[in-house]
């Protein structure tokens, strides 16, 4: 399975695989696959994707990731405005009927020290694949009260929506456009060790 979120986590952790790596599965209820974009030049609109899956192989001792995959259901986009979300699902943006999934595949990662990482991978939206670089931080591991081991990460990056064929916009009378071109990615990832 492809899993964009998990891969994003991978960016944060980074590194090559090792014999000590263990597989973690994303805990959807404790992850946030978010983004923000400029609206009419004067503010930012934030949103997220509610439906996704992912997994990653993580070596806690080396703070390294060996592999990761993620998939996001494009139809699950949520900006807390039904009319706007319907427009974002249309062919002018994500075209969810033709392109139902957003995927990410980790290519490489490197440690920046202090738990911080830089990762890159292939992000596919609307059938277009581009390389994306994210910076993030490994927040640690913990054992929950139900016998699960968890690992947490954050990651941030930026993509240009026109690179993926999302070019819809409207000009403003005073200059500028309704929707910004750059999309900021903001990820909070928590995975559960697979038993």
N, C-alpha and C positions, 0 to 999 in steps of 0.2 A: 504494500500500500504506500501511496505517496502521502507525505505529511509535512505540510509547510511549517506549521508551528514548531513541530519537533525539530525541524531542521534549523529553525531560527535559534532554538535553544542551543543547538549544536554550535552555532556560530559563536555563541557566547563562550562555550566551554572550549571548543577548538581542539585541534591536534589530531594526531594519527591514532589509529586503533592499537590496542595492546591486549595481551593475554588476560589482563585483569579487568577488562571492560565488562560491564553488565548492561542488560537491556532495560530501559525505562519506557513506560508508556505514558503519554500525556493524560493528566487528570483534568478533563474539560471543565469541571466545576471550579477549578482553582487556577485556570489559565485565562489570559486576556489577549486576544489577537486584535490589537487596536491600531487606529490610524487617525491622522488629522490632516486637514487641508484648508487652505485659505478660502474664505468666503467673502466676495465683494471687496477684497483687499483689506478690510478693516477688522476681520475676526477669523477665528478658526472653528471649523465644524469637526467634531470628533465622532468616530464610529467604531464598530467592531464587527467581527464575524462570530456568530454563535455556534456554528456547527463545524467541527473539524476533528481530525484524528492525527496521531503522530507517534513516533517512537524514536529513540536514539540510544546508541551504545556509549556508555560513559565510564571511564576509568577514574574513580575518585582519587586514588593515590597520585596519579599523574595529572589530574585535572584535564584530561583529554577525551575527545570524542572520536570514535572510530567510524561511525556511520550514522546517518539520520535521514528520515523521510517524513514528509507531512502532506496532508491534503486538506483543503478548506472548501466547503460547499459555498459557492458564490451566492446562491440564493439566500443564504443566512445573514447577509449584510444587514446591519442594524445601526441606524443613526438617530433612532427615536423619533422619526417622522415618516409615516407610512407613504405619503405622496413622494417624498424624496427617495425613499428606499425603492419604491416601484420604478422610479426613473433610473436609479443606479442599476437595477436589474435588467433594464431594457438594452437593446442593441447599441444605444448611444454610449453606454458605459460597459458593464460587464457582460452583457448578452448571455444571461445565465441559461437560456434554453439551448443555445448552441455550444456554450462553453461552461458547463456546470461546475467544473473544479478549478481551483487555483492550487498549484503544486510547487513545492520547493525541494531541491535535492542538494545536499551539502557537497561541496567540492574540496575545500580546504579551510583550515583554521590555524590561528597562531596565538600564542599567549602574549599578552602585553604586560604581564606581571601583576601581582596583587589580586589574582582572581579575575582580572579583566582579559577579555578576548576580542579578537577580530576574526570574523568568519565570512566566507563567501560561498555562494552556491547559485544554482540555476532556479530562477523564479519564473514560473509559467502562468500567464494570465491571458485569456482570450486566444489560446493557442500560440502565443508568442513567448519565446524563452529568452530571458536576458540575465546576465550575471548581476548579482546584488551583493553588496558588502554591508555587514552589520557589525556594530560594536556592542559589547555587552559585558555582563559580569556574572560569574558563578556565585550564588548567594549561600551555598552550603547544602548539607544533607541533614535530615532529621528522621527519627522514627516516630510514627504517629501512634495514638493509643490503640489502634486496631491491628497492629503488627505489620504495618507497611513501612518500607523505607522510601523516603522522598528526596528528590533533588530539585533545587530551584534556580532559575536564571532570569535575567532581564536582557533585552536587546533592543537596539534602535537602529534605524537606517532610513534611507530615502530613495524613492523611485520617481521617475517622471512618467505620468500617466499616458502621455502621447506615445511613449515607447511601446506601449501595449495596445495602441489603436484607440485609446479613449480620448477623442479630440473635441467633443462637444463643449461649447462655451457660448457666452453672450457678452458683448461689449457693454461697458457702463458709460453713461453720458459724461461723467467726470474723469474718465480714463480708467484703465484696468479692466478686469474681467470678473465674471460671476464666480468661476471656480478656478482655484490656483492650479498651476501645472505640476508642482512638486507635492508628493504625498509622503508624509512622515509616518514611518512604521514604528509602533510602540508595543513591545511584547513583554508579557509577564508569563513565565512558563514554570509549571510544576509537574514533574513526572514521578510515577510510582514504579519502583523496582518490580519487574516482571517475575512472578514466582514459578 
